Amino acid sequence: MKSKIKKLDGTASQIDVILPAETVSKALDEVMSEIKKSAKIPGFREGKAPIDLVYKKHKDDAMDEVKRRLVPEAYQSAVSEHKISPVSYPEIFDIVLHEEGSLSFKAKVDSHPEVKLKNYKGIKVSSEKVSVDDKEVDETVDRIRNMNAEFKDAERAIEKKDFGLCDVEVFVEEKPITKKQQNMWIEADKDSSLLGLGEQLCGMKKGDLKSIEATLPENYPDKKYAGKSAIFKVEVKGVKEKILPNIDDELAKKAGKESLNELREDIKSQLLERKTLNNNINMKNQILEYLINKHTFDVPSSMVKRQLSVLLEKAEHELLTKGVSKDVINSQKDSLKEKLLPEAENKVRVYFILDKIAQEENIGVTDEEIDRYIEEQAKAYEQPLENVKKYYVENDLVEGLKEQLREDKTLDILLGEASVESK
């Protein structure tokens, strides 16, 4: 076998491989021997036909099988010969069987980039002061109170803080821009409703119609309507009065606590934990930004493409949940890809930087750590442990989980060694 390698853009390489006629002939003999055993040729018993007749009938199938057997093995040999560390499946093309019997093909493959680590210890990060005051606890108690509110039908005009049960249509330049939304709950409050329209429901009664003018925000999902004046045609189908419970031990019991004092202490503890977690995430993001800025190298285009696909799917889903139509999303797909490309490249770059640091620091993940994580997931989602384990195994997610936990451990170590400045 002969092979030569040619560098392409980024981390991609092209390998040209030629297999000699002897190798191809030997493989063909083996394939034909197998085919002959079950070949059905008129005038001969099964498996007893002359090999030349079998070959004449099954030539194309035989050669396809020869290629299927020889190409993967030859590719692996070439990768080993040229000391390439692939990060994706190769693109095999131009498979040619030549007249003299040799076989050639080309393979394009992305390889592991060379990462030359810069100093990654003692990275300077800023930390927020983490604390929880009574006002924040009060706000959370108020949210719990609102979650336990009751609503009763009111046979009167809408008053502030009531909810109007409404049908809503939106028009720009007298043309509807969304499907009619039916039975929307709109609070009669400027700060709690879409574009502050809720306040204008005050005084309306069941059966009333009203056209409300408002300016669509600059970040409106459908760009051609962003910043434009719109007419919201609202029909009130019903009036709901909001009845709030008292803030007392009974409210605490509805939230699973024995007393209001216990509820407030639990809220304070949870808020403090959440703020600490968010502060750590923020500091880790600072570390990642530092590492990205300090390390410049080409990243495998195939991995960037996969990461871009993931980000694009997530962005499309978010737009759909905001009511943007599939046609509008498709029309913006190219600009969305362009916008998300730098993020995809950075995510791939971070993967290789953290992988290199993990190698330098001998950071690994044990089976016990994987099991512990899966147990935590089972508890969090209230699912049987065996079911969650089965899900990870059957969907080939264990290796991905191992990489994720290894990255997390690496970042934890980098944060532990960082130079932290409090704001």
N, C-alpha and C positions, 0 to 999 in steps of 0.2 A: 504494500500500500504506500502511495505517495500523497503528501499533503503539504499545502503551503498556506500561510496566513497573511491576511491583508487588513490593516487597521482602517476602520471607517470613522465616521464622526462620533464624538463622545466616547463611550466605553464599548461601542460595537466593533465587532471584527467579522470578517468573512473568511471562511475556511474552504479551500478548494481541495477536493479529495478524488483520487483515482485509484480504483481497485483493479489489479491485474486480471487478465483473462483466466488465469489458472484458478484464482479464488472464485470468480463468477462461475466457472465451469463446474467446480467441485460442489458449490452450493446448488447449482441447477441439477446435478446428478442426484443429490440427496432429495431435492424437492420432487423430481420426476419419479424416483423410487417410491416415495410415499403416495404420489398420485396414482401410479400404476396399480397399487394394491387394490384400489377400489374403482378403477376406471372401467366404464362400460362401453365397449366398442362392439358394434354389430358384427356377428360371426365368431366372436370369441367369448369364452367364459370370463366372468369378472376376475380381474387381476392377471389374466393370461395373455393379454394382447401384446404385440411387439412394442417395444419402447418408442420406436420411430412413429408408429401410428398414434400412440398416446400423446407424444409430444406435439404432433401435428394438430391434434384436436384441442389440447390444453396448453398450447404455447403461451398465450397471453396471460392466463391465470398463473402459470408456472413462473413467468418472468416477474409478475407483480409480487409473488411470494418471495422470490429471490431478493428483490429490492427491499421488501419489508424486513427480511432477515439481516441483510448485509449493511444497509445504510445506518441504522441505529448503532450497531457495533462499531462500524468504521468511524462514525462521528465521535463516539466516546474515546476511541483510540487517538484520534486527532486532537481532541481536547486535552487528553493526558500528555500527548507528545509536546504540544505547544504551551503546556502549563497554564491553561485557561481555567478560570473559576466562574462558570456560568451562573447567572442569577435568574435565568428564565429558560423556558423551552426554546430550542432553536427554530429558526425558520428555514426549512429544507426546500431547495428549489433546483431547477435545471438538472433533474436526474436523467442521465442519458446512458443508454446501452449502445456501445459503439460496435461497428461492423466486425472489428477484430476480436470482440468478446469482452473488452474491458468495460468497466462501469464507472461513471464519474457523477459527482453531484457537488452542490455548493451549500454551505450552511452559514446563515447569519445569526450571530449570537451576542447577547449583551453579557459582559463579564463584570465581576466585582471590581469597583473602582479602587484605586490606591489612595488610602487616606493617611496623610502625614499629620499626626496629631500635634496641635499647638498646646500651650499650657492650658489645662482645664481644671486646675485646683486653685482654690481661693478666689473664685470668680466673684466680683462685687455685685451684690443685689440689694435692693431696698425693700424693707419690710414695713407694712402698715402696723400701727398700734392696734392690737386686737382687744376690744372690750365691748361690753353690752350694757346699755343704760336702761333705766326704767321706762323711758319713752318707747323704746323698741319692743320691750316686753308688752307694754300697753297696746301697741299697734297689733301685735300678734294675737293677743287676747281678743281684740276687737275683730280681727279676721275670723277667729274661731266663733265669736258671737254671730257674725254675719253668716257663716256657714251653717249655723243652727237656726237661722231665721225661718219663720213660717210666712207663707203668702196666702192671702185670702182675697177672693174677688171683691171688688169695690164698685158699687153702682153709683159712681160719681165721676167728676172730672179728675184728671190726673193732677196730683200735687207733687211737689219736690220730694225726691227719694222713693216715690212710687215707681212701679215698672209698668210700661206699656207693652202689651202683647201686640206686635205690629207686623204688617206686610210692608216690605220696602222694595222700591225699584229705584235705580240710579240712572240718570240721563245726563249725557254730555252732548250739547248742540242738538237737543231733542231726540237723540238716539239712545236706546238702552245699552248700557255697557256691561251689565251683569244679569244673570238670571234673577227673577223675582224671588226675594227671600221671604219666606212665609213664617209667621208666628215667632218673630224675633223678640227676645226679651230686651227692651231698651230702658235703662234707668233714667228717670227724669232728673238728671244731674249733669252739669256741664263737664265736670272733671272725670266722670265715670262712664262716659258714652263715646261712641264713634264720632270723631271730629267735634265733640261738644254739642251734638245735635239733640241729646236727650232733654236738655233744659227747655227746648222749644216745644216739647210735648205737654208742658204744664198748661192746664186749662182745656185740653182736648178730652173728649168723651168717646165711649164705644161707638163706632160707626163713623167718626169724624175722619176727614181727609185733609191732608196739608202738604204743600210743596215747600221744602226747606232748601235754601241755596247755601252751598258751602264750597270751599276751595279744596280740591284733592291735594294731598301732600306731595312734595317733590319726590319722595321715595315710594310713591304708589307703584305696586308691582307691574302694572301695564304701563310702560314708559310713555306711550303716546297720549295718555290721559293725565300724566303727572303734572301737578300745578295748575290744572284747568278748573274752571268753574263748573260745578255739577248741581243738578237738581235732584233731591231725594224726595220721592213721592211716598208719603207715609199714610197708611190706613190703620187706625186703632181698632183692634179686634177685641180687646179687653183691658181692664185695669186691675193691677195686682198691688195690694197694700202689703208692705213689708213689716212684719211684727218681730221685733228683736227680743231675745230673752234677756233676763237680768244677768249682770256679771256677778256670779256668786258660786257657792259650792256646787249647786245643781248643774251649772254650766260646765264646771270642771269635771263632774262625773260623766257628762256626755262626751267629754274628751278623754275619758279613761283614767282620770285622776280622782283621788279621794277628797281633795279640798282645793280651793282657789290658790292658796299659798303653794301647795305642791305643784299645781299646774304652772304657776309663774316660775318656780325654781326649775322645773323641767324645760320650760321655754327658754329660760336664760342659758341653761346648759347646752341645749341644742343650737341656739344662735351662736354661742361662743365656739362650739365645735365646727359649725358651718363656716364661720368667719375665719377660723384658723386654717381650715381646709382650703378655702378660697385664697387666703394669703399665701399658703404654700404653693398652690397652683400658679399664682401670679409670679412668685419668685422662681419657680421652675421654668416658666415661660421666659423670664429674663435670662436664665441660663441658656435656654435653647436659642434665643436670639443672639446671645454672645457667641455661642458655638457656630451658628450659621454664618455670622459675620467674619469669624476668624478662619473658617475652613472653606476654601473654594476648590472645587473639583467637579469634573463631569459626572453626572449621574445617569444610570441606565435608562434609556428612553422607554424601554418596555415597562419598567416599573413605574415611571412617571405616568405613562399612558393608563396603567391599571389604577393608580391612585387618583388620577384625574377623573376616571370613570366613576369611582366611588364618590368623589366630591360632587360631581355633576348630578349623580342620582339623588344625593342628599339635597342639593339645592333645588332640583326639580320638585321633589316631594314637598319641601317647605313652601314653594310657590303655589303648588296645587292646594295645599291646606289653607292658603290665604285667598283662594278663590280665583287664581289666575288660570285661564283656560289652557288646555294642552297645545292648541294652535299658537297662542301667544308665546308659550314657553319654547316651542320648536323654532319659532321665528327669531328668538333671542339666543339660541343655543350656541352659535359661534362666538358671540360676544361674551357669553357666560364662560365658555371654555377658556377664552383668552384671559378673562379676569381671574379664573381659578388656577391657571397654569403655574404661576409663581408659588402658590401655596402647595400644589402637588409636588413641585420640584424640591421645595424646602422640607416637606415631610419625608421624602425619599433620602435627602441629604442627611437629615437628622438621624434616620434609621442607621445609616452607615457610620456616622460619627459615634453614636452611642454604642454600636456594635464593636467598634474599634476600642473604645474606652473600656467596655466590658471585658474584652480580651486582655487588655493591658492590666486590668485590676483583678483578673480571674473571677469575674462575677458570673455565677451560674444560678440555675433554678433547680431545686430538688423536686422529686416526685411528691414529697410531703407538702411542699409549698403549693404545688398544683392542686393536690387533693384538698388542702385547706381553703384555697380560693373557691373551688367548686362547691364545697360545703357552705361557704358564706353566701354564694349565689343562690343555692337551694333554699337557705333560710330567708334571704331577702325577698325572693319571689314565692316563698311558701310552696315549694315544689318538693316531691320526694327526691332524696339524694341520688338514688339509682337512676331515676329518669333524667336528671341533669347530667350525670356522668355519661349515660348512654347517648344523650344529645351531642355532647362534645366529641365522643368517639366516632359516632356514625356520620357526623358532618366534617370529620377530619379537622377539628378545631384545636386539638391538643397542642400541636406544634406552634400554631399561631398564638395560643394562650401563653405558652412557654416564652416566646419572644417578647410578648407584651409585659409579662412579669419581670423579665430580665431588663427590659428598658426601664420599668418603674424602679427596680432596685438600683440601677445605675444612676438615675436621676436623684433618688433619695441620697445616695452617697455623695453626689456632686453638691447637693444642697447642704448636706451635713458638713462639707468642707468649704462651703462658700464664705465669703466675707460679707456679713450681713450688716447693713446700716439701717437703723430705725428712722422712719420719717418723723 
